[in-house]
Amino acid sequence: MAQPIRELTDRARDVFRIVVDSYLSTGAPVGSRTIAQLSGLNLSPASIRGVMQDLEEAGLLAAPHVSAGRMPTETGLRLFVDGMMHAMEPSAQERATIEAQADTAGPVEEALAGTAAALSGLSASAGVVLVPKREPVLKQVSFVPLSGTRALAVLVGADGSVENRVLDVATGTSVTALVEAGNYLTARLSGLTLSEARARILREIGQERAELDTTARALVEAGLAMWSEDGGHRPVLIVRGQARLIDPAAAHDLDRVRQLLDELEGKEEIARLLESAQDGDAARIFIGSENKLFALTGSSVIAKPVRALDGRVVGVVGVIGPVRLNYARVVPMVDFTAATLTRLLG
């Protein structure tokens, strides 16, 4: 286990910070001669090599090759993030970019996707947002014939969202029955969520109060059942900027890049990782092998819960990027994005 930062000498702390800062900027190891020339520490290359050797023995630095200089280990990065990092607040322009996406008119999912894309661009990483699936409030429902046995059910939400589902219908179902079913749902259920609408319809049909013929009644039941069962409790995961995960410093390692992109396709695993960040108020930082999902791909995750005004967790926002993320800049950016989404989702 690495020694705590407070136990490092001032000289070791200065050299360690320079190595980490250089690595986070370039992705490359740094040598003692370079540190001696650029750091202003007034130390000879030989003295710096001795300090770097001590830091390597402490588990904070590693030498990828015999003469390639040193770079921080994952343990060293964790020590830096927890004990030495000075956070950089987002600029006014960065804040405005994130807020503009969150304030986009239209369905909530579009605003979330825009926010994830903005976070991706600003952090040079993949932006991710995880939220519970929100049931749309009904505004209009219609059924459009596709063939003799199939119809398209179209649901328009009060937020402007549109969802389409193809459903099977009885042979010979008339256009009149389709129109009747759509008009009934629109007139009677506008302003209700799908689960509320389904409960009311089933109650009215059970009490034989629904003014529908047999065919239209079957259409109403089928349409509401399909929407209600279609992932009503499944979280919505939005990932934007996957291409930014191809770190130029490791572009030669195509197997790593390919594996990382494959893992991003397994959204259930990412959702579980983000859900693990829901406890607590601060952003959680997973560096490299600290998270099992990306353990073999040299990637880090910064995630923070999004809380409603009453304190409930209503989502998680974060970034996925190379281990050499600019943590000092990206962590506050994730914090600000979470606060922005609180106003949207809260």
Disulfide bonds with the S-S distance in Angstrom:
none
